[in-house]
């Protein structure tokens, strides 16, 4: 015990008397001091950009601490059930209020549910909404610009299907990437051919 507290209880003769006095001084039976600190903590807890799981777990741990320190005043089963429903709705509201703004729509949907959702069900609902948001924000796959060019303008010169440089050199036009049998000078140019390209090198027949 801290020396400053010892002076309060030093005159007591028995350990049981000391514990009883300490209990009355700091706990008050239902531990009102702890409840006075825990309730504002639950009201003021916010997600603030943290993960949904981190925020939810923090709230649940506070609620669990509160549950260990409160005793029901109801004497009937119906009264206890009604009290639990009221507590559940309060905690759902505390959870929803602390969520980030991206869950505004999901929050409104939960509040319109009949019968009212439990805290666990509300968390599961928000978690599904969070997964949907993340899926929408994931960048969609875009094909490589070279692939788009090939699909629009035909195959690239000098490259074969496995990405290695083609070793053919045309004896008709002098360009690499094809043989004389496949030269456009002989077979004819396709519709997608760009005639503004650099003129082909011509070979002088020997």
BAFI-3210 file (N, C-alpha, C; in Angstrom, 3 decimals, decimal comma, padded with zeros to 6 digits):
// residues 206
n [1|2|3|4|5|6|7|8|9|10|11|12|13|14|15|16|17|18|19|20|21|22|23|24|25|26|27|28|29|30|31|32|33|34|35|36|37|38|39|40|41|42|43|44|45|46|47|48|49|50|51|52|53|54|55|56|57|58|59|60|61|62|63|64|65|66|67|68|69|70|71|72|73|74|75|76|77|78|79|80|81|82|83|84|85|86|87|88|89|90|91|92|93|94|95|96|97|98|99|100|101|102|103|104|105|106|107|108|109|110|111|112|113|114|115|116|117|118|119|120|121|122|123|124|125|126|127|128|129|130|131|132|133|134|135|136|137|138|139|140|141|142|143|144|145|146|147|148|149|150|151|152|153|154|155|156|157|158|159|160|161|162|163|164|165|166|167|168|169|170|171|172|173|174|175|176|177|178|179|180|181|182|183|184|185|186|187|188|189|190|191|192|193|194|195|196|197|198|199|200|201|202|203|204|205|206]
n.u [000,847|000,452|002,427|001,081|-001,532|-001,533|-001,753|-004,461|-005,491|-003,938|-004,579|-006,303|-006,870|-007,122|-006,569|-008,867|-010,513|-009,130|-009,345|-012,105|-012,541|-011,045|-012,489|-014,954|-014,116|-012,978|-014,344|-017,118|-019,087|-020,721|-018,754|-018,655|-016,826|-015,100|-016,997|-017,789|-015,597|-015,400|-017,802|-017,842|-015,589|-016,461|-018,435|-016,917|-015,137|-013,770|-013,576|-011,763|-010,161|-008,872|-008,573|-011,594|-011,911|-010,089|-011,210|-013,752|-013,050|-011,867|-014,052|-015,717|-014,148|-014,274|-017,028|-017,230|-015,754|-017,408|-019,661|-018,777|-018,908|-021,407|-024,617|-027,770|-030,882|-033,304|-035,946|-037,473|-037,863|-038,821|-038,301|-035,520|-034,887|-035,925|-034,280|-031,792|-032,228|-032,494|-029,915|-028,433|-029,317|-028,401|-025,623|-025,231|-025,849|-023,788|-021,606|-022,188|-022,178|-019,487|-018,256|-016,393|-017,047|-017,480|-019,191|-021,747|-024,099|-024,546|-024,891|-027,330|-029,016|-028,879|-030,091|-032,700|-033,600|-035,859|-036,678|-034,614|-031,065|-028,514|-025,436|-023,326|-024,387|-024,656|-021,999|-021,098|-022,611|-021,602|-018,989|-019,247|-020,086|-017,791|-015,973|-017,078|-016,695|-013,894|-013,429|-014,503|-012,731|-010,336|-007,825|-008,619|-007,469|-005,390|-004,604|-001,301|000,218|001,568|000,454|-002,125|-001,552|-000,653|-002,974|-004,510|-003,033|-001,848|000,713|003,887|006,843|009,695|009,489|008,725|006,193|007,005|008,345|011,005|013,577|013,116|015,011|014,957|015,799|014,653|015,203|014,106|013,177|014,955|014,360|014,196|012,712|010,987|010,610|011,433|009,313|007,146|007,038|005,590|005,888|005,656|003,489|001,491|000,182|-001,361|-004,614|-004,250|-001,767|000,646|001,426|002,965|005,181|008,763|010,455|010,967|014,072|015,701|017,080|019,742|019,673|021,963]
n.v [-001,199|002,239|004,646|007,061|006,255|004,462|005,778|006,186|003,731|002,667|002,417|000,317|-003,008|-005,653|-007,659|-008,216|-006,100|-004,005|-004,620|-004,453|-001,745|-000,586|-001,533|-000,213|002,389|002,683|001,073|000,775|-001,239|-001,762|-000,863|001,843|003,851|002,781|002,251|004,838|005,747|003,961|004,099|006,761|006,307|004,370|005,839|007,779|006,514|006,097|005,141|006,403|006,114|003,732|000,102|-001,763|-004,029|-003,571|-001,310|-002,325|-004,439|-003,008|-001,585|-003,722|-004,861|-002,861|-002,877|-005,431|-005,133|-003,350|-004,959|-006,736|-005,253|-004,350|-004,814|-006,276|-004,709|-005,732|-007,942|-009,818|-012,190|-011,162|-008,473|-008,465|-009,357|-007,241|-005,191|-006,072|-005,921|-003,170|-002,344|-003,582|-002,241|000,310|-000,106|-000,890|001,525|003,121|001,864|002,299|005,103|005,683|004,894|005,419|007,908|006,681|004,608|005,559|005,044|002,288|002,375|003,741|001,844|-000,258|000,890|001,006|-001,553|-004,146|-006,757|-004,791|-004,989|-007,051|-006,326|-007,922|-008,793|-006,355|-005,582|-007,614|-006,974|-004,428|-005,162|-006,725|-004,710|-003,151|-004,860|-004,900|-002,248|-002,131|-003,917|-002,544|-000,429|-001,538|-001,501|-002,074|-004,587|-003,557|-004,029|-004,328|-001,549|-002,143|-004,540|-003,720|-002,189|-004,097|-005,627|-003,832|-002,916|-005,103|-007,735|-007,151|-006,045|-008,074|-009,608|-012,752|-015,153|-015,953|-013,851|-013,541|-012,168|-012,278|-014,110|-013,917|-012,362|-010,418|-010,988|-009,534|-006,923|-006,199|-005,924|-007,028|-009,907|-011,312|-013,610|-013,756|-014,990|-014,174|-011,489|-008,278|-006,788|-008,605|-010,308|-008,487|-005,569|-005,385|-004,139|-002,657|-001,554|001,016|003,444|005,640|005,033|004,533|004,159|000,953|-000,818|-001,329|-004,056|-004,618|-006,682|-009,208]
n.w [000,000|-000,764|000,981|001,595|001,802|003,830|006,272|006,551|007,349|009,338|011,993|012,244|013,436|012,448|009,494|008,002|008,729|007,564|004,781|004,451|005,009|002,966|000,770|001,087|000,818|-001,774|-003,629|-003,188|-003,277|-005,856|-007,470|-008,408|-009,011|-010,979|-012,981|-013,545|-014,930|-017,062|-018,584|-019,865|-021,470|-023,290|-024,619|-025,884|-027,551|-030,775|-034,243|-036,047|-038,428|-037,962|-038,276|-038,763|-037,147|-035,032|-033,788|-033,041|-031,297|-029,217|-028,190|-027,347|-025,334|-023,416|-022,850|-021,741|-019,394|-018,085|-017,705|-015,752|-013,521|-012,932|-011,454|-011,831|-011,117|-011,429|-010,590|-011,810|-014,544|-016,991|-016,581|-016,461|-019,047|-020,578|-019,664|-020,621|-023,385|-023,708|-022,953|-024,949|-027,297|-026,707|-026,756|-029,394|-030,660|-029,644|-030,848|-033,600|-033,769|-033,416|-035,760|-038,837|-041,397|-043,855|-043,497|-043,286|-044,782|-044,358|-041,612|-041,381|-042,546|-040,714|-038,471|-039,329|-039,267|-038,347|-036,254|-033,942|-034,488|-032,971|-031,175|-032,138|-034,601|-035,896|-036,143|-037,891|-040,152|-040,813|-041,320|-043,658|-045,380|-045,352|-046,623|-049,175|-049,928|-050,018|-052,089|-054,268|-054,405|-055,190|-057,679|-061,057|-063,363|-065,934|-069,292|-070,658|-072,309|-074,661|-075,365|-075,936|-078,180|-079,991|-080,290|-081,624|-083,853|-084,998|-085,006|-083,311|-084,866|-085,298|-083,010|-081,554|-080,434|-077,862|-076,754|-077,397|-079,476|-082,955|-085,301|-088,016|-091,139|-093,673|-097,102|-099,039|-098,234|-096,280|-093,578|-090,164|-088,543|-090,139|-092,896|-096,432|-097,684|-096,183|-096,461|-096,649|-098,899|-100,867|-100,243|-099,817|-098,186|-094,959|-093,775|-091,445|-091,631|-091,197|-093,346|-093,036|-091,711|-091,200|-094,282|-095,771|-095,817|-098,820|-100,605|-102,793|-105,464|-106,172]
ca.u [000,000|001,199|002,553|000,084|-002,793|-001,391|-002,196|-005,912|-005,893|-002,919|-005,143|-007,119|-006,112|-007,194|-006,513|-010,241|-011,002|-008,471|-009,942|-013,461|-012,451|-010,582|-013,607|-015,941|-013,535|-012,635|-015,186|-018,524|-019,990|-020,916|-017,592|-019,120|-015,689|-014,680|-018,059|-017,756|-014,528|-015,610|-018,909|-017,397|-014,650|-017,232|-019,121|-015,967|-014,288|-014,058|-012,745|-010,688|-009,273|-008,306|-009,315|-012,889|-011,720|-009,433|-012,200|-014,790|-012,470|-011,674|-015,359|-016,189|-013,398|-014,830|-018,338|-017,028|-015,358|-018,610|-020,533|-018,277|-019,043|-022,793|-025,574|-029,127|-031,830|-034,578|-036,237|-038,250|-037,239|-039,211|-037,589|-034,121|-034,832|-036,137|-033,076|-030,739|-032,532|-032,168|-028,464|-027,945|-029,583|-027,487|-024,272|-025,249|-025,794|-022,428|-020,756|-022,478|-021,773|-018,035|-017,737|-015,983|-018,141|-017,706|-020,231|-023,001|-025,243|-024,763|-025,401|-028,754|-029,722|-028,973|-031,057|-034,055|-033,926|-036,843|-036,360|-033,271|-029,965|-027,619|-024,123|-022,560|-024,959|-024,334|-020,590|-021,007|-023,198|-020,634|-017,815|-019,574|-020,075|-016,386|-015,368|-017,579|-016,022|-012,520|-013,445|-014,739|-011,584|-009,180|-007,637|-008,887|-006,323|-005,346|-003,611|-000,119|000,008|002,077|-000,530|-003,224|-001,107|-000,620|-004,334|-005,096|-002,224|-001,228|001,877|005,050|007,916|010,913|009,247|007,871|005,176|007,542|008,990|012,394|013,731|013,129|016,319|014,797|016,042|014,036|016,099|013,358|013,141|016,046|013,884|014,256|011,458|010,211|011,345|010,984|008,022|006,106|007,235|004,401|006,152|005,274|002,148|000,524|000,113|-002,676|-005,348|-003,810|-000,384|000,850|002,328|003,812|006,359|010,036|010,473|011,757|015,372|015,671|018,322|020,093|019,923|023,274]
ca.v [000,000|003,496|005,252|008,103|005,593|003,689|006,591|006,056|002,432|002,153|002,163|-000,903|-004,085|-006,921|-007,562|-008,183|-004,731|-003,145|-004,895|-003,927|-000,286|-000,258|-001,773|000,855|003,666|002,783|000,288|001,102|-002,352|-001,962|-000,319|003,020|004,632|002,193|002,479|006,254|005,923|003,111|004,559|007,806|005,737|003,732|006,881|008,611|005,709|006,301|004,364|007,343|005,590|002,421|-001,019|-002,025|-005,041|-002,944|-000,461|-003,164|-005,161|-002,064|-001,335|-004,929|-005,033|-001,905|-003,387|-006,584|-004,616|-002,775|-006,061|-007,373|-004,327|-003,930|-005,836|-005,902|-004,403|-006,369|-009,158|-010,747|-012,584|-010,193|-007,225|-008,664|-009,408|-005,879|-004,428|-006,501|-005,362|-001,744|-002,238|-003,974|-001,156|001,402|-000,435|-000,823|002,944|003,590|001,311|002,959|006,510|005,790|004,472|006,456|008,408|005,821|003,644|006,283|004,363|001,030|002,742|004,039|000,600|-001,021|001,549|000,774|-002,973|-004,614|-006,177|-004,195|-005,943|-007,129|-005,740|-008,838|-008,753|-005,048|-005,631|-008,461|-006,207|-003,393|-005,826|-007,054|-003,450|-002,754|-005,717|-004,448|-000,978|-002,437|-004,552|-001,510|000,461|-002,216|-001,130|-003,117|-004,920|-002,912|-004,684|-003,530|-000,687|-002,806|-005,550|-003,007|-001,760|-005,270|-006,033|-002,851|-002,696|-006,313|-008,191|-006,281|-006,479|-008,522|-010,391|-013,914|-015,298|-016,142|-012,630|-013,460|-011,481|-013,183|-014,057|-013,814|-011,103|-010,544|-010,666|-008,680|-005,525|-005,927|-005,783|-008,221|-010,355|-012,167|-014,123|-013,207|-015,578|-013,474|-010,047|-007,579|-006,315|-009,680|-010,835|-007,396|-004,938|-005,503|-002,883|-001,876|-001,092|002,473|003,757|006,789|004,515|004,665|003,277|-000,243|-000,833|-002,160|-004,721|-004,675|-008,072|-009,439]
ca.w [000,000|-000,800|002,320|001,842|002,133|005,066|007,408|006,698|007,866|010,252|013,320|012,229|014,058|011,719|008,026|007,501|008,915|006,560|003,471|004,456|004,912|001,602|-000,143|001,220|000,385|-003,193|-004,528|-002,984|-003,585|-007,287|-008,166|-009,140|-009,515|-012,252|-013,961|-013,898|-015,917|-018,233|-019,425|-020,796|-022,448|-024,356|-025,384|-026,622|-028,427|-032,193|-035,161|-036,402|-039,466|-037,634|-038,855|-038,128|-036,104|-033,881|-033,137|-032,434|-030,154|-028,111|-027,582|-026,674|-024,087|-022,450|-022,457|-020,870|-018,082|-017,463|-017,295|-014,531|-012,391|-012,720|-010,992|-012,210|-010,038|-011,767|-009,810|-012,633|-015,813|-018,016|-016,313|-016,844|-020,515|-021,064|-019,342|-021,547|-024,709|-023,665|-022,935|-026,272|-028,234|-026,371|-027,211|-030,861|-031,008|-029,348|-031,909|-034,874|-033,699|-033,499|-037,061|-039,777|-042,244|-045,020|-043,167|-043,008|-045,403|-043,637|-040,294|-041,535|-042,832|-039,462|-037,588|-039,841|-039,174|-037,375|-034,942|-033,885|-034,566|-031,823|-031,415|-032,990|-035,952|-036,458|-036,556|-039,079|-041,261|-041,179|-041,885|-045,049|-046,122|-045,483|-047,652|-050,471|-050,230|-050,387|-053,402|-055,273|-054,489|-055,740|-059,090|-062,024|-064,194|-067,231|-070,135|-070,976|-073,478|-075,845|-075,738|-076,601|-079,492|-080,846|-080,606|-082,530|-085,047|-085,482|-084,252|-083,346|-085,731|-084,661|-081,793|-081,719|-079,407|-076,521|-076,301|-077,840|-080,765|-084,081|-085,970|-089,462|-091,842|-094,990|-098,218|-099,967|-097,783|-095,362|-092,205|-089,344|-087,962|-091,036|-094,060|-097,712|-098,025|-095,425|-096,615|-097,141|-100,262|-101,766|-099,916|-099,737|-096,868|-094,298|-093,624|-090,296|-091,832|-091,179|-094,445|-092,675|-091,017|-091,908|-095,444|-095,615|-096,506|-100,013|-100,893|-104,230|-105,826|-106,764]
c.u [000,879|001,259|001,516|-001,274|-002,728|-001,944|-003,697|-006,289|-004,942|-003,474|-005,982|-006,273|-006,033|-007,144|-007,918|-010,833|-010,407|-009,126|-011,367|-013,454|-012,008|-011,714|-014,636|-015,428|-013,416|-013,582|-016,673|-019,471|-020,106|-019,811|-017,978|-017,973|-015,227|-015,730|-018,072|-016,677|-014,793|-016,714|-018,507|-016,413|-015,394|-017,931|-018,170|-015,050|-014,738|-013,124|-011,534|-009,672|-008,645|-009,105|-010,600|-012,739|-011,088|-010,417|-013,241|-014,254|-012,250|-012,999|-015,840|-015,452|-013,894|-016,175|-018,204|-016,602|-016,559|-019,504|-020,077|-018,514|-020,476|-023,624|-026,978|-029,995|-033,182|-034,744|-037,027|-037,503|-037,551|-038,476|-036,133|-033,959|-034,973|-034,901|-031,938|-030,963|-032,172|-030,665|-027,872|-028,141|-028,650|-026,089|-024,164|-025,130|-024,400|-021,463|-020,945|-022,007|-020,270|-017,440|-017,317|-017,131|-018,431|-018,821|-021,572|-024,217|-025,562|-025,324|-026,905|-029,570|-029,902|-030,038|-032,498|-034,494|-034,952|-036,882|-034,947|-032,184|-029,127|-026,280|-023,305|-023,068|-024,643|-022,891|-020,424|-021,537|-022,203|-019,396|-018,052|-019,552|-018,647|-015,689|-015,814|-016,903|-014,600|-012,448|-013,634|-013,521|-010,349|-009,050|-007,887|-007,660|-006,444|-004,293|-002,466|-000,352|000,509|001,108|-001,698|-002,824|-001,095|-002,017|-004,982|-004,359|-001,553|000,016|003,037|006,135|009,077|010,703|008,378|006,992|005,749|008,368|010,441|012,472|013,841|014,433|016,202|015,175|015,550|015,034|015,409|013,446|014,243|015,643|013,980|012,845|010,611|011,087|010,773|009,600|006,871|006,199|005,991|004,604|005,685|003,833|001,073|000,389|-001,292|-003,315|-004,816|-002,420|-000,316|001,883|003,194|005,066|007,610|010,081|011,366|013,077|015,294|017,052|018,537|020,423|021,236|023,126]
c.v [001,245|004,135|006,326|007,513|004,854|004,453|006,476|004,797|001,872|001,801|000,891|-002,096|-005,341|-006,679|-007,471|-006,787|-003,785|-003,338|-004,340|-002,411|000,153|-000,435|-000,675|002,172|003,767|002,048|000,547|000,010|-002,617|-001,324|000,885|003,845|004,114|002,406|003,919|006,529|005,141|003,618|005,706|007,295|005,094|004,772|007,636|007,827|005,868|005,442|005,187|006,735|004,253|001,312|-001,243|-003,006|-004,435|-002,097|-001,296|-003,884|-004,240|-001,790|-002,542|-005,134|-004,073|-002,396|-004,570|-006,149|-004,033|-003,891|-006,719|-006,502|-003,867|-005,114|-005,361|-005,662|-005,058|-007,681|-010,178|-011,047|-011,570|-008,872|-007,313|-008,679|-008,017|-005,021|-004,779|-005,953|-003,881|-001,526|-002,568|-002,852|000,022|001,126|-000,474|000,628|003,519|003,122|002,050|004,414|006,655|005,401|005,665|006,769|007,510|004,798|004,318|005,548|003,071|001,303|003,004|002,772|-000,236|-000,418|001,338|-000,686|-003,235|-006,132|-005,619|-005,268|-005,914|-006,485|-006,614|-008,812|-007,434|-005,006|-006,460|-007,732|-005,150|-004,005|-006,211|-005,799|-002,979|-003,566|-005,293|-003,151|-001,231|-003,063|-003,527|-000,624|-000,200|-001,870|-002,311|-003,334|-004,245|-003,616|-003,745|-002,754|-001,343|-003,879|-004,901|-002,595|-002,926|-005,678|-005,093|-002,788|-003,944|-006,641|-007,229|-006,900|-006,961|-009,329|-011,578|-014,083|-015,456|-014,964|-012,503|-012,841|-012,501|-013,013|-013,917|-012,423|-011,284|-010,131|-009,787|-007,212|-005,177|-005,772|-007,109|-008,613|-011,200|-012,600|-013,501|-013,723|-014,859|-011,963|-009,403|-007,008|-007,334|-010,124|-009,750|-006,873|-005,090|-004,132|-002,024|-001,283|000,427|002,835|004,988|006,333|004,704|003,711|002,064|-000,104|-001,788|-002,781|-004,761|-006,109|-008,183|-010,415]
c.w [000,000|000,588|002,617|002,212|003,464|006,265|007,636|007,478|008,932|011,627|013,387|012,657|013,192|010,211|007,433|007,633|007,871|005,188|003,390|004,295|003,523|000,602|-000,099|000,674|-001,127|-004,128|-004,349|-003,405|-005,065|-008,122|-009,024|-009,709|-010,868|-013,338|-014,442|-014,943|-017,204|-019,156|-020,362|-021,839|-023,605|-025,230|-026,303|-027,556|-029,881|-033,046|-035,605|-037,368|-039,153|-038,314|-038,063|-036,972|-034,851|-033,082|-032,391|-031,201|-028,960|-027,396|-026,779|-025,355|-023,010|-021,940|-021,491|-019,466|-017,342|-016,919|-015,994|-013,299|-012,135|-012,237|-011,327|-010,980|-010,288|-011,011|-010,609|-013,924|-016,900|-017,828|-016,722|-018,362|-021,106|-020,822|-020,299|-022,951|-024,773|-023,704|-024,305|-027,284|-027,980|-026,918|-028,731|-031,314|-030,755|-030,436|-033,223|-034,888|-033,910|-034,830|-037,914|-040,735|-043,444|-044,777|-042,866|-043,566|-044,668|-042,247|-040,361|-041,776|-041,564|-038,551|-038,046|-039,701|-038,070|-037,401|-034,922|-033,854|-033,292|-032,172|-032,358|-034,427|-036,642|-036,938|-037,827|-040,313|-041,753|-041,817|-043,346|-045,912|-046,353|-046,565|-049,045|-050,891|-050,697|-051,763|-054,508|-055,463|-055,071|-057,218|-060,001|-062,898|-065,546|-068,080|-070,459|-072,261|-074,755|-076,319|-076,448|-078,012|-080,467|-081,258|-081,605|-083,873|-085,585|-084,694|-084,384|-084,203|-084,888|-083,405|-082,123|-080,511|-078,015|-076,041|-076,744|-079,230|-081,882|-084,853|-087,482|-089,965|-093,271|-096,073|-099,257|-099,568|-096,793|-093,913|-091,473|-088,903|-088,883|-092,195|-095,335|-098,076|-097,323|-095,569|-097,222|-098,524|-101,290|-101,525|-099,892|-098,311|-096,273|-094,107|-092,491|-090,492|-091,904|-092,238|-094,179|-091,930|-091,861|-093,074|-095,196|-096,379|-097,683|-100,250|-102,404|-104,549|-106,538|-107,930]
res [x|x|x|x|x|x|x|x|x|x|x|x|x|x|x|x|x|x|x|x|x|x|x|x|x|x|x|x|x|x|x|x|x|x|x|x|x|x|x|x|x|x|x|x|x|x|x|x|x|x|x|x|x|x|x|x|x|x|x|x|x|x|x|x|x|x|x|x|x|x|x|x|x|x|x|x|x|x|x|x|x|x|x|x|x|x|x|x|x|x|x|x|x|x|x|x|x|x|x|x|x|x|x|x|x|x|x|x|x|x|x|x|x|x|x|x|x|x|x|x|x|x|x|x|x|x|x|x|x|x|x|x|x|x|x|x|x|x|x|x|x|x|x|x|x|x|x|x|x|x|x|x|x|x|x|x|x|x|x|x|x|x|x|x|x|x|x|x|x|x|x|x|x|x|x|x|x|x|x|x|x|x|x|x|x|x|x|x|x|x|x|x|x|x|x|x|x|x|x|x|x|x|x|x|x|x]
***
